[in-house]
């Protein structure tokens, strides 16, 4: 399979290594200093482009890839609020293809399945309140993380006593704590921490007077994310439309 890479930071380089190790071909690498290569024959020859960039440029990258007939796998977050409807229309009505996930880790896919199942169980035990904490490296621009939001939305969808999520405290790299925006009991709080080079830790805590239950996914490196992105590209080469982890993994 011919793959183009959009974004060549730490994730892009790891994706390249894993793709090559799986016998795939990297035909084009586009980064901030060679944007003109979107118009190259090499890029147009790709079956799938894997895109890991920044929230403010992700949607534009999708459009440029689609213009060349290239399917896209993306792990960029932060664009959904502004461009979600446009992407859904492009994929559902205009024949474009995007595989999007806030997190490509196989472990997170399993964790998400457990998260949804536990929320369904907890719907019958109102004595437990739920809160989430996500921890990431200091270079991550958005908060809460896309994965944190996805996990929260899964809980809200299965828990009658929570209507939405809300941003909790933000612990900045220097240790400064930004207070929570609000504290509505019918909204699930997501606390964010930015420190060091943490690849990603997500914890869901269910607390009652009697006891506490916590489930946690702790990524040791970016390797799991990169492998998942390559697996998604292999899946996307054979499928069309708006695709997600749930399409690829049938838990």
C-alpha positions in Angstrom: 0.0 0.0 0.0 1.2 3.5 -0.8 1.1 5.9 2.1 1.6 9.7 2.3 2.5 11.3 5.6 1.2 14.7 6.6 3.2 15.9 9.5 6.7 14.6 10.2 7.2 15.2 13.9 7.8 12.4 16.5 4.6 10.7 15.6 5.1 11.0 11.8 8.6 9.5 12.1 7.4 6.6 14.2 4.5 5.9 11.9 7.0 5.8 9.0 9.1 3.2 10.8 6.1 1.0 11.6 4.6 1.3 8.1 7.9 0.3 6.5 8.3 -2.6 8.9 4.9 -3.9 7.8 5.9 -3.8 4.1 4.1 -0.6 3.2 5.6 2.1 0.9 5.9 5.8 1.9 5.5 7.8 -1.3 5.3 11.3 0.1 6.2 13.2 3.3 4.7 16.6 3.8 5.6 18.9 6.6 5.4 22.7 7.2 8.3 23.5 4.9 7.1 21.7 1.7 3.4 22.3 1.5 3.7 22.6 -2.3 4.1 18.8 -2.4 0.3 18.4 -1.9 0.3 19.1 -5.7 3.0 16.5 -6.5 2.3 13.3 -8.5 3.9 11.4 -5.6 1.3 12.6 -3.2 -1.5 11.9 -5.6 -0.3 8.3 -6.0 -0.9 7.6 -2.3 -3.9 5.4 -1.4 -4.1 6.8 2.1 -2.6 9.8 3.8 -1.9 9.6 7.5 -2.3 13.1 9.1 -0.9 14.0 12.5 -0.6 17.8 12.7 -2.1 20.7 14.6 -5.8 21.5 15.2 -5.8 24.7 13.2 -4.5 23.1 10.0 -6.0 19.6 10.1 -9.2 20.4 8.2 -7.3 22.2 5.5 -5.1 19.2 5.1 -8.1 16.9 4.7 -9.4 19.2 1.9 -6.1 19.2 0.0 -5.8 15.4 0.3 -9.4 14.8 -0.8 -8.9 17.2 -3.8 -6.2 14.7 -5.0 -8.5 11.7 -4.4 -6.5 10.5 -1.4 -8.2 9.0 1.6 -7.2 10.3 5.0 -6.4 8.8 8.4 -6.1 11.5 11.0 -5.3 11.7 14.7 -5.5 15.5 14.9 -7.9 16.9 17.5 -9.5 20.2 18.2 -11.2 20.8 14.7 -14.5 19.0 15.4 -16.4 21.9 16.8 -15.8 24.2 13.9 -15.6 21.7 11.0 -17.4 18.5 12.2 -20.5 19.1 10.1 -18.5 19.9 7.0 -16.5 16.6 7.4 -19.6 14.6 8.0 -21.2 16.0 4.8 -18.1 15.4 2.8 -17.9 11.8 3.8 -21.6 11.0 3.9 -22.7 12.9 0.8 -19.7 13.7 -1.3 -17.8 10.4 -1.4 -14.8 11.5 0.7 -13.1 9.2 3.2 -11.8 10.0 6.6 -10.8 7.6 9.4 -10.7 9.7 12.5 -9.8 8.8 16.1 -8.7 10.9 19.0 -6.5 8.0 20.0 -5.2 5.1 17.9 -3.8 3.0 20.7 -5.2 -0.6 20.7 -5.0 -0.4 24.4 -7.2 2.7 24.4 -9.7 1.0 22.1 -10.0 -1.8 24.7 -10.1 0.7 27.5 -12.9 2.6 25.8 -15.0 -0.6 25.5 -14.5 -1.2 29.3 -15.4 2.5 29.9 -18.7 2.2 28.1 -19.6 -1.1 29.8 -18.8 0.2 33.3 -20.9 3.4 32.7 -23.8 1.2 31.7 -23.4 -0.8 35.0 -23.0 2.4 37.0 -26.3 3.8 35.6 -28.0 1.6 38.2 -25.8 2.8 41.2 -26.5 6.4 41.8 -24.3 6.6 44.9 -21.2 6.8 42.6 -20.1 10.1 41.2 -17.7 10.0 38.3 -14.7 12.3 37.3 -12.0 12.0 34.7 -8.3 13.1 34.7 -6.1 13.2 31.7 -2.3 13.8 31.8 -0.2 14.7 28.7 3.2 16.2 27.8 3.8 19.9 27.9 3.8 20.3 24.1 0.1 19.3 23.8 -1.8 22.4 22.8 -5.4 21.4 23.4 -7.2 20.5 26.7 -9.0 18.4 27.5 -7.4 15.9 25.2 -9.5 14.5 22.3 -9.3 11.1 24.0 -10.5 12.6 27.3 -13.5 14.1 25.6 -14.3 10.9 23.7 -14.2 8.9 27.0 -16.4 11.5 28.7 -18.9 11.4 25.8 -19.1 7.6 26.1 -20.0 7.9 29.8 -22.6 10.7 29.2 -24.2 8.5 26.6 -24.7 5.7 29.0 -25.3 7.5 32.3 -28.6 9.2 32.8 -27.4 11.5 35.7 -24.8 13.2 33.5 -26.0 15.5 30.7 -22.6 16.7 29.4 -19.0 17.1 30.3 -17.2 20.2 31.7 -13.6 21.4 31.9 -12.2 21.0 35.4 -8.9 22.2 36.7 -5.9 22.6 34.4 -2.5 22.0 36.0 0.1 23.8 33.8 3.7 22.7 33.3 5.0 25.1 36.0 2.5 23.6 38.5 0.1 26.5 38.4 -3.5 25.3 38.7 -6.2 27.1 36.7 -9.5 26.7 38.5 -12.5 24.8 37.0 -14.8 26.8 34.8 -17.9 25.4 36.6 -19.0 22.6 38.9 -22.4 21.5 37.8 -23.3 18.1 39.3 -25.1 17.0 36.2 -21.9 17.4 34.1 -18.9 15.1 34.1 -15.7 17.0 35.1 -12.5 16.4 33.1 -9.3 17.6 34.8 -6.2 18.2 32.7 -2.5 18.0 33.7 0.4 19.0 31.5 3.8 17.8 32.7 7.1 16.5 31.3 7.0 14.2 28.3 4.0 12.0 29.3 2.6 10.3 26.2 -0.9 10.1 27.8 -2.6 8.9 30.9 -6.4 8.7 31.2 -8.2 7.8 34.5 -11.9 7.5 35.2 -12.8 7.5 38.9 -16.1 6.4 40.3 -16.4 7.5 44.0 -18.9 6.8 46.7 -18.9 7.1 50.5 -18.2 3.4 50.7 -15.5 2.9 48.1 -13.8 4.0 44.9 -13.3 2.4 41.5 -10.7 3.7 39.1 -9.8 2.5 35.6 -6.6 3.9 34.0 -4.9 3.6 30.7 -1.2 4.7 30.9 0.7 4.8 27.5 4.4 4.0 27.9 5.3 5.5 24.5 3.9 6.7 21.2 4.5 3.3 19.6 1.0 2.0 20.3 -0.5 5.1 18.7 1.6 4.8 15.6 0.9 1.1 15.1 -2.9 1.8 15.4 -2.6 4.6 12.8 -0.9 2.2 10.3 -3.5 -0.5 11.0 -6.2 2.2 10.4 -4.6 3.1 7.1 -4.6 -0.5 6.0 -8.3 -0.7 6.9 -9.1 2.6 5.2 -7.5 1.5 1.9 -10.4 -1.1 1.7 -13.2 1.0 3.1 -14.9 4.4 2.4 -16.9 7.1 4.2 -16.5 8.4 7.8 -14.7 5.6 9.7 -13.8 5.2 13.4 -12.1 2.8 15.7 -15.4 1.2 16.3 -15.6 0.2 12.7 -12.1 -1.5 12.8 -12.4 -3.1 16.2 -15.7 -4.9 16.9 -15.6 -5.1 20.7 
